[in-house]
Amino acid sequence: REDALQEELYQLGKKVDEAKVTANQNDAAHEHEIQRIEDEKRELLNENTKFQEQLESLVNQIEMGENTKNDLQGRVDALDRAKAFHEKSLTRRQELLDDMEARNIFLKQRVDELADCVAKAEDDAREREDALEEKLLQMGAEFETVKSMFNNEKTAHTD
């Protein structure tokens, strides 16, 4: 029974260790992905700034002459589409970043739950081990009493 409890405790410990390793790997992967997305976000913001500057340049050219108005309007439209595309991309990346952060929180909570479970299992195993030791001591004392009684009776019969 004690061996089974120790094996159960060992198995729970292994599961917690595996969960911690998985969580740490996931944390590292998520952190790397978060950093990559943040880098891309910065690049897109820089590109949006460049697009904004180009858009302002086009507006100035439109004011300079009506003959180039149609050509410049096409460029403005292309820049607006690119800006909208990049804004959608930024929004999606932010959603992914938020999802990964929520997943990280969930994984950390799960690791904490598993650690609590292992701690409780260890406490339970210690209590059971203490109870078994106490029972063994009690049985040893009872054995010594019976042995003493047997020896006394044996001595009495012999005399």
N, CA, C and O of each residue as an XYZ file, in Angstrom:
636
protein
N       0.829     -1.200      0.000
C       0.000      0.000      0.000
C       0.870      1.259      0.000
O       0.606      2.215     -0.730
N       1.905      1.238      0.829
C       2.802      2.389      0.890
C       3.536      2.564     -0.441
O       3.729      3.689     -0.901
N       3.946      1.448     -1.059
C       4.610      1.534     -2.361
C       3.674      2.122     -3.412
O       4.088      2.918     -4.255
N       2.416      1.719     -3.350
C       1.434      2.251     -4.320
C       1.259      3.752     -4.115
O       1.145      4.501     -5.085
N       1.237      4.188     -2.877
C       1.109      5.630     -2.591
C       2.335      6.384     -3.077
O       2.224      7.465     -3.654
N       3.497      5.807     -2.840
C       4.713      6.459     -3.306
C       4.740      6.506     -4.828
O       5.160      7.509     -5.405
N       4.304      5.453     -5.475
C       4.248      5.432     -6.937
C       3.262      6.475     -7.445
O       3.530      7.183     -8.416
N       2.103      6.559     -6.764
C       1.092      7.564     -7.152
C       1.665      8.967     -6.993
O       1.477      9.818     -7.861
N       2.352      9.205     -5.907
C       2.983     10.499     -5.661
C       4.047     10.777     -6.717
O       4.143     11.892     -7.230
N       4.846      9.763     -7.038
C       5.877      9.914     -8.067
C       5.248     10.259     -9.422
O       5.726     11.147    -10.128
N       4.174      9.549     -9.776
C       3.506      9.802    -11.056
C       2.929     11.210    -11.113
O       3.048     11.896    -12.129
N       2.298     11.644    -10.014
C       1.764     13.013     -9.960
C       2.882     14.029    -10.104
O       2.724     15.036    -10.794
N       4.001     13.773     -9.462
C       5.160     14.662     -9.583
C       5.647     14.745    -11.016
O       5.969     15.823    -11.516
N       5.697     13.584    -11.678
C       6.123     13.575    -13.084
C       5.167     14.389    -13.945
O       5.592     15.146    -14.818
N       3.861     14.223    -13.689
C       2.865     14.965    -14.485
C       3.016     16.466    -14.274
O       2.919     17.241    -15.226
N       3.248     16.871    -13.054
C       3.437     18.301    -12.774
C       4.693     18.799    -13.463
O       4.691     19.873    -14.064
N       5.780     18.012    -13.378
C       7.020     18.401    -14.036
C       6.807     18.543    -15.540
O       7.277     19.499    -16.156
N       6.085     17.570    -16.131
C       5.801     17.634    -17.564
C       4.953     18.850    -17.897
O       5.195     19.521    -18.901
N       3.953     19.141    -17.056
C       3.098     20.315    -17.288
C       3.917     21.591    -17.186
O       3.720     22.527    -17.960
N       4.850     21.627    -16.212
C       5.696     22.821    -16.068
C       6.588     22.996    -17.292
O       6.740     24.108    -17.799
N       7.183     21.889    -17.773
C       8.051     21.969    -18.942
C       7.249     22.454    -20.148
O       7.686     23.334    -20.890
N       6.058     21.856    -20.330
C       5.199     22.258    -21.452
C       4.808     23.722    -21.333
O       4.847     24.469    -22.311
N       4.430     24.126    -20.119
C       4.037     25.524    -19.907
C       5.217     26.454    -20.170
O       5.048     27.509    -20.781
N       6.416     26.073    -19.714
C       7.595     26.908    -19.954
C       7.920     26.993    -21.436
O       8.287     28.054    -21.941
N       7.781     25.857    -22.139
C       8.019     25.871    -23.582
C       6.983     26.751    -24.272
O       7.309     27.554    -25.147
N       5.716     26.581    -23.855
C       4.655     27.402    -24.439
C       4.876     28.864    -24.120
O       4.679     29.724    -24.979
N       5.292     29.163    -22.874
C       5.564     30.551    -22.494
C       6.656     31.128    -23.379
O       6.532     32.247    -23.877
N       7.733     30.362    -23.576
C       8.841     30.850    -24.395
C       8.387     31.068    -25.834
O       8.718     32.082    -26.449
N       7.631     30.115    -26.368
C       7.132     30.252    -27.736
C       6.195     31.443    -27.847
O       6.258     32.201    -28.816
N       5.321     31.611    -26.849
C       4.396     32.743    -26.875
C       5.154     34.062    -26.758
O       4.823     35.028    -27.445
N       6.159     34.110    -25.901
C       6.935     35.339    -25.729
C       7.648     35.683    -27.039
O       7.686     36.841    -27.456
N       8.209     34.657    -27.675
C       8.872     34.890    -28.957
C       7.867     35.389    -29.993
O       8.150     36.337    -30.725
N       6.717     34.766    -30.056
C       5.677     35.166    -31.016
C       5.178     36.573    -30.705
O       4.963     37.372    -31.616
N       4.993     36.877    -29.426
C       4.548     38.215    -29.026
C       5.578     39.242    -29.470
O       5.217     40.293    -29.999
N       6.863     38.947    -29.261
C       7.925     39.886    -29.655
C       7.921     40.071    -31.165
O       8.069     41.186    -31.664
N       7.748     38.955    -31.896
C       7.721     39.047    -33.366
C       6.550     39.905    -33.835
O       6.699     40.726    -34.740
N       5.393     39.713    -33.222
C       4.201     40.482    -33.605
C       4.386     41.957    -33.251
O       3.989     42.841    -34.011
N       4.990     42.212    -32.097
C       5.229     43.609    -31.716
C       6.211     44.272    -32.685
O       6.045     45.442    -33.030
N       7.229     43.533    -33.124
C       8.167     44.070    -34.114
C       7.447     44.380    -35.419
O       7.653     45.435    -36.019
N       6.606     43.455    -35.849
C       5.839     43.683    -37.078
C       4.900     44.869    -36.916
O       4.706     45.653    -37.846
N       4.320     44.992    -35.730
C       3.418     46.111    -35.457
C       4.171     47.433    -35.593
O       3.669     48.383    -36.193
N       5.400     47.487    -35.021
C       6.204     48.708    -35.142
C       6.520     49.009    -36.605
O       6.449     50.157    -37.042
N       6.868     47.963    -37.357
C       7.163     48.162    -38.779
C       5.943     48.692    -39.521
O       6.054     49.591    -40.354
N       4.786     48.132    -39.212
C       3.565     48.579    -39.876
C       3.225     50.017    -39.498
O       2.756     50.792    -40.331
N       3.463     50.364    -38.246
C       3.230     51.751    -37.822
C       4.168     52.695    -38.565
O       3.763     53.783    -38.975
N       5.419     52.280    -38.739
C       6.371     53.095    -39.514
C       5.914     53.223    -40.964
O       5.975     54.298    -41.560
N       5.454     52.098    -41.516
C       4.945     52.137    -42.895
C       3.731     53.045    -42.985
O       3.598     53.806    -43.943
N       2.844     52.976    -42.001
C       1.670     53.850    -42.010
C       2.082     55.313    -41.951
O       1.468     56.161    -42.598
N       3.133     55.611    -41.167
C       3.637     56.986    -41.099
C       4.152     57.418    -42.464
O       3.893     58.534    -42.914
N       4.897     56.507    -43.127
C       5.394     56.810    -44.475
C       4.229     57.020    -45.447
O       4.248     57.938    -46.268
N       3.219     56.158    -45.341
C       2.053     56.308    -46.215
C       1.353     57.635    -45.951
O       0.874     58.291    -46.876
N       1.300     58.022    -44.684
C       0.663     59.288    -44.323
C       1.445     60.454    -44.946
O       0.851     61.404    -45.457
N       2.770     60.372    -44.896
C       3.603     61.421    -45.497
C       3.416     61.459    -47.006
O       3.327     62.534    -47.598
N       3.355     60.283    -47.630
C       3.136     60.233    -49.077
C       1.768     60.806    -49.439
O       1.613     61.491    -50.451
N       0.782     60.512    -48.595
C      -0.566     61.029    -48.835
C      -0.569     62.551    -48.787
O      -1.204     63.199    -49.619
N       0.133     63.121    -47.823
C       0.221     64.580    -47.718
C       0.915     65.181    -48.943
O       0.522     66.239    -49.435
N       1.947     64.495    -49.426
C       2.645     64.957    -50.626
C       1.700     64.967    -51.820
O       1.715     65.896    -52.628
N       0.881     63.931    -51.924
C      -0.077     63.865    -53.037
C      -1.110     64.995    -52.969
O      -1.498     65.554    -53.995
N      -1.544     65.318    -51.768
C      -2.511     66.403    -51.611
C      -1.901     67.723    -52.087
O      -2.575     68.525    -52.733
N      -0.629     67.944    -51.766
C       0.062     69.168    -52.216
C       0.154     69.221    -53.742
O      -0.019     70.276    -54.352
N       0.431     68.056    -54.350
C       0.529     68.021    -55.811
C      -0.817     68.302    -56.463
O      -0.877     68.929    -57.521
N      -1.897     67.842    -55.837
C      -3.244     68.095    -56.387
C      -3.526     69.593    -56.384
O      -4.099     70.133    -57.330
N      -3.109     70.261    -55.290
C      -3.327     71.707    -55.196
C      -2.498     72.462    -56.242
O      -2.882     73.558    -56.649
N      -1.356     71.888    -56.689
C      -0.514     72.564    -57.686
C      -1.138     72.576    -59.073
O      -0.917     73.517    -59.836
N      -1.879     71.596    -59.401
C      -2.414     71.629    -60.772
C      -3.528     70.628    -60.989
O      -3.466     69.485    -60.537
N      -4.550     71.091    -61.694
C      -5.694     70.237    -62.016
C      -5.332     69.164    -63.036
O      -5.960     68.106    -63.051
N      -4.335     69.404    -63.890
C      -4.000     68.436    -64.944
C      -3.447     67.122    -64.381
O      -3.562     66.087    -65.039
N      -2.852     67.133    -63.187
C      -2.332     65.893    -62.602
C      -3.290     65.292    -61.578
O      -2.971     64.291    -60.937
N      -4.465     65.904    -61.424
C      -5.424     65.496    -60.388
C      -5.811     64.011    -60.499
O      -5.795     63.291    -59.500
N      -6.151     63.561    -61.692
C      -6.603     62.175    -61.857
C      -5.509     61.170    -61.505
O      -5.770     60.171    -60.835
N      -4.282     61.437    -61.959
C      -3.161     60.550    -61.650
C      -2.905     60.474    -60.140
O      -2.723     59.399    -59.568
N      -2.900     61.633    -59.532
C      -2.652     61.679    -58.092
C      -3.787     61.019    -57.297
O      -3.541     60.396    -56.265
N      -5.025     61.157    -57.777
C      -6.147     60.532    -57.079
C      -5.999     59.004    -57.067
O      -6.339     58.346    -56.084
N      -5.496     58.466    -58.151
C      -5.249     57.024    -58.200
C      -4.209     56.600    -57.161
O      -4.340     55.561    -56.515
N      -3.180     57.427    -57.019
C      -2.157     57.120    -56.015
C      -2.718     57.213    -54.595
O      -2.413     56.384    -53.738
N      -3.532     58.223    -54.366
C      -4.148     58.382    -53.046
C      -5.021     57.175    -52.723
O      -4.982     56.655    -51.607
N      -5.798     56.735    -53.687
C      -6.665     55.571    -53.476
C      -5.831     54.327    -53.141
O      -6.184     53.559    -52.246
N      -4.731     54.137    -53.864
C      -3.867     52.982    -53.599
C      -3.289     53.062    -52.188
O      -3.227     52.064    -51.471
N      -2.875     54.248    -51.810
C      -2.342     54.409    -50.454
C      -3.416     54.169    -49.397
O      -3.139     53.574    -48.355
N      -4.636     54.628    -49.658
C      -5.734     54.381    -48.710
C      -6.014     52.887    -48.561
O      -6.242     52.391    -47.458
N      -5.993     52.182    -49.687
C      -6.202     50.729    -49.624
C      -5.082     50.054    -48.830
O      -5.331     49.179    -48.000
N      -3.861     50.472    -49.098
C      -2.727     49.898    -48.365
C      -2.840     50.230    -46.881
O      -2.584     49.381    -46.027
N      -3.222     51.463    -46.580
C      -3.381     51.861    -45.181
C      -4.479     51.034    -44.515
O      -4.299     50.557    -43.395
N      -5.606     50.863    -45.187
C      -6.708     50.072    -44.633
C      -6.255     48.619    -44.424
O      -6.564     47.995    -43.408
N      -5.521     48.102    -45.406
C      -5.006     46.736    -45.284
C      -4.092     46.611    -44.071
O      -4.208     45.662    -43.295
N      -3.196     47.556    -43.911
C      -2.269     47.512    -42.787
C      -2.987     47.725    -41.458
O      -2.611     47.133    -40.446
N      -4.017     48.565    -41.457
C      -4.785     48.759    -40.219
C      -5.521     47.469    -39.841
O      -5.567     47.097    -38.669
N      -6.095     46.791    -40.838
C      -6.742     45.503    -40.559
C      -5.718     44.503    -40.031
O      -5.983     43.766    -39.080
N      -4.555     44.490    -40.657
C      -3.501     43.585    -40.237
C      -3.071     43.891    -38.798
O      -2.859     42.978    -38.001
N      -2.945     45.162    -38.480
C      -2.587     45.552    -37.115
C      -3.657     45.106    -36.122
O      -3.346     44.610    -35.040
N      -4.908     45.287    -36.500
C      -6.008     44.877    -35.629
C      -5.967     43.370    -35.394
O      -6.103     42.911    -34.260
N      -5.784     42.617    -36.443
C      -5.733     41.151    -36.327
C      -4.544     40.711    -35.472
O      -4.663     39.811    -34.640
N      -3.411     41.351    -35.687
C      -2.226     41.002    -34.899
C      -2.434     41.336    -33.420
O      -1.984     40.602    -32.541
N      -3.119     42.446    -33.157
C      -3.404     42.795    -31.763
C      -4.348     41.766    -31.141
O      -4.194     41.403    -29.974
N      -5.334     41.292    -31.929
C      -6.232     40.255    -31.429
C      -5.452     38.972    -31.114
O      -5.676     38.338    -30.082
N      -4.541     38.601    -32.007
C      -3.717     37.416    -31.774
C      -2.849     37.592    -30.526
O      -2.694     36.667    -29.728
N      -2.296     38.775    -30.374
C      -1.477     39.067    -29.197
C      -2.314     38.951    -27.924
O      -1.869     38.369    -26.935
N      -3.523     39.505    -27.949
C      -4.420     39.410    -26.790
C      -4.772     37.957    -26.487
O      -4.797     37.545    -25.327
N      -5.045     37.173    -27.551
C      -5.358     35.749    -27.370
C      -4.182     35.005    -26.741
O      -4.375     34.178    -25.850
N      -2.972     35.295    -27.199
C      -1.793     34.618    -26.647
C      -1.573     35.012    -25.191
O      -1.200     34.173    -24.371
N      -1.797     36.265    -24.869
C      -1.639     36.696    -23.483
C      -2.666     35.996    -22.589
O      -2.339     35.577    -21.479
N      -3.900     35.870    -23.068
C      -4.936     35.166    -22.302
C      -4.544     33.693    -22.129
O      -4.751     33.124    -21.058
N      -3.993     33.085    -23.152
C      -3.564     31.685    -23.079
C      -2.428     31.529    -22.061
O      -2.396     30.568    -21.292
N      -1.505     32.485    -22.074
C      -0.411     32.455    -21.090
C      -0.964     32.498    -19.673
O      -0.515     31.751    -18.804
N      -1.930     33.364    -19.443
C      -2.544     33.475    -18.114
C      -3.199     32.151    -17.739
O      -3.041     31.669    -16.617
N      -3.935     31.564    -18.681
C      -4.590     30.279    -18.431
C      -3.567     29.202    -18.083
O      -3.755     28.450    -17.127
N      -2.479     29.127    -18.862
C      -1.461     28.104    -18.618
C      -0.795     28.289    -17.258
O      -0.520     27.312    -16.561
N      -0.542     29.521    -16.884
C       0.060     29.772    -15.572
C      -0.902     29.356    -14.461
O      -0.479     28.791    -13.453
N      -2.197     29.634    -14.644
C      -3.178     29.215    -13.643
C      -3.231     27.695    -13.552
O      -3.340     27.138    -12.460
N      -3.154     27.032    -14.690
C      -3.221     25.563    -14.714
C      -2.002     24.964    -13.996
O      -2.131     24.001    -13.240
N      -0.834     25.537    -14.239
C       0.376     25.067    -13.554
C       0.219     25.243    -12.051
O       0.589     24.360    -11.276
N      -0.337     26.395    -11.632
C      -0.564     26.628    -10.205
C      -1.535     25.594     -9.634
O      -1.326     25.085     -8.532
N      -2.593     25.285    -10.383
C      -3.561     24.278     -9.931
C      -2.880     22.914     -9.772
O      -3.092     22.217     -8.780
N      -2.068     22.549    -10.752
C      -1.383     21.256    -10.692
C      -0.383     21.227     -9.538
O      -0.231     20.202     -8.873
N       0.287     22.329     -9.305
C       1.231     22.387     -8.179
C       0.480     22.228     -6.861
O       0.945     21.533     -5.957
N      -0.690     22.875     -6.751
C      -1.519     22.728     -5.550
C      -1.959     21.281     -5.371
O      -1.971     20.757     -4.257
N      -2.321     20.643     -6.480
C      -2.766     19.239     -6.448
C      -1.631     18.340     -5.951
O      -1.852     17.450     -5.130
N      -0.432     18.576     -6.448
C       0.714     17.775     -6.018
C       0.992     18.012     -4.542
O       1.270     17.069     -3.801
N       0.918     19.272     -4.110
C       1.167     19.576     -2.695
C       0.150     18.860     -1.821
O       0.508     18.318     -0.775
N      -1.125     18.850     -2.237
C      -2.164     18.165     -1.475
C      -1.903     16.662     -1.465
O      -2.058     16.011     -0.432
N      -1.510     16.112     -2.607
C      -1.222     14.675     -2.680
C      -0.035     14.322     -1.778
O      -0.037     13.283     -1.118
N       0.963     15.182     -1.755
C       2.108     14.939     -0.879
C       1.685     14.987      0.588
O       2.105     14.152      1.389
N       0.848     15.974      0.937
C       0.345     16.065      2.315
C      -0.455     14.818      2.690
O      -0.277     14.249      3.767
N      -1.342     14.407      1.775
C      -2.151     13.199      2.024
C      -1.247     11.977      2.197
O      -1.475     11.152      3.082
N      -0.236     11.868      1.361
C       0.674     10.719      1.439
C       1.436     10.741      2.762
O       1.628      9.697      3.386
N       1.872     11.933      3.194
C       2.568     12.038      4.474
C       1.653     11.636      5.618
O       2.076     10.938      6.539
N       0.396     12.074      5.565
C      -0.561     11.706      6.613
C      -0.769     10.191      6.639
O      -0.790      9.579      7.707
N      -0.922      9.600      5.472
C      -1.103      8.146      5.405
C       0.143      7.416      5.908
O       0.047      6.406      6.605
N       1.310      7.942      5.544
C       2.554      7.326      5.998
C       2.665      7.422      7.523
O       3.052      6.459      8.184
N       2.322      8.592      8.076
C       2.352      8.761      9.533
C       1.385      7.797     10.207
O       1.719      7.198     11.229
N       0.187      7.644      9.642
C      -0.814      6.729     10.209
C      -0.297      5.290     10.164
O      -0.475      4.531     11.117
N       0.341      4.920      9.054
C       0.895      3.573      8.934
C       2.018      3.351      9.950
O       2.100      2.286     10.562
N       2.875      4.347     10.127
C       3.945      4.216     11.111
C       3.376      4.070     12.516
O       3.852      3.260     13.312
N       2.359      4.859     12.807
C       1.720      4.779     14.120
C       1.096      3.394     14.326
O       1.215      2.813     15.405
N       0.445      2.881     13.313
C      -0.178      1.560     13.384
C       0.889      0.486     13.588
O       0.701     -0.438     14.379
N       2.018      0.610     12.866
C       3.095     -0.355     13.026
C       3.667     -0.320     14.438
O       3.946     -1.362     15.031
N       3.839      0.893     14.972
C       4.332      1.015     16.343
C       3.359      0.376     17.330
O       3.767     -0.321     18.259
N       2.084      0.620     17.118
C       1.042      0.051     17.987
C       1.071     -1.478     17.905
O       1.004     -2.171     18.920
N       1.175     -1.993     16.656
C       1.212     -3.446     16.481
C       2.473     -4.030     17.117
O       2.432     -5.124     17.679
N       3.599     -3.306     17.033
C       4.837     -3.760     17.659
C       4.692     -3.831     19.167
O       5.145     -4.778     19.810
N       4.041     -2.792     19.726
C       3.831     -2.786     21.178
C       2.916     -3.942     21.576
O       3.169     -4.620     22.571
N       1.858     -4.166     20.806
C       0.940     -5.268     21.094
C       1.662     -6.614     20.973
O       1.438     -7.525     21.771
N       2.524     -6.723     19.969
C       3.283     -7.956     19.791
C       4.177     -8.200     21.001
O       4.245     -9.316     21.515
N       4.859     -7.155     21.451
C       5.738     -7.301     22.621
C       4.939     -7.720     23.854
O       5.407     -8.531     24.654
N       3.721     -7.163     24.008
C       2.872     -7.525     25.152
C       2.475     -8.991     25.065
O       2.577     -9.717     26.054
N       2.023     -9.436     23.895
C       1.620    -10.834     23.701
C       2.827    -11.756     23.905
O       2.708    -12.821     24.510
N       3.985    -11.337     23.395
C       5.203    -12.141     23.524
C       5.563    -12.285     25.006
O       5.899    -13.374     25.473
N       5.487    -11.182     25.725
C       5.796    -11.207     27.164
C       4.817    -12.116     27.897
O       5.209    -12.894     28.767
N       3.523    -12.008     27.535
C       2.506    -12.859     28.168
C       2.789    -14.333     27.852
O       2.704    -15.196     28.726
N       3.126    -14.600     26.587
C       3.413    -15.975     26.184
C       4.607    -16.522     26.969
O       4.560    -17.645     27.472
N       5.673    -15.732     27.071
C       6.872    -16.164     27.810
C       6.559    -16.390     29.290
O       7.064    -17.331     29.901
N       5.708    -15.504     29.869
C       5.317    -15.664     31.277
C       4.527    -16.966     31.467
O       4.745    -17.700     32.431
N       3.613    -17.238     30.538
C       2.820    -18.464     30.646
C       3.704    -19.691     30.429
O       3.544    -20.717     31.090
N       4.620    -19.563     29.509
C       5.538    -20.672     29.206
C       6.398    -20.937     30.450
O       6.623    -22.088     30.825
N       6.867    -19.874     31.074
C       7.686    -20.027     32.285
C       6.834    -20.622     33.403
O       7.309    -21.475     34.154
N       5.598    -20.188     33.520
C       4.705    -20.689     34.559
C       4.432    -22.171     34.327
O       4.426    -22.935     35.292
N       4.210    -22.606     33.106
C       3.958    -24.018     32.807
C       5.199    -24.860     33.014
O       5.116    -26.016     33.428
N       6.335    -24.284     32.729
C       7.595    -25.010     32.877
C       7.890    -25.227     34.366
O       8.388    -26.282     34.758
N       7.586    -24.242     35.174
C       7.863    -24.356     36.624
C       6.818    -25.221     37.219
O       6.833    -25.468     38.425
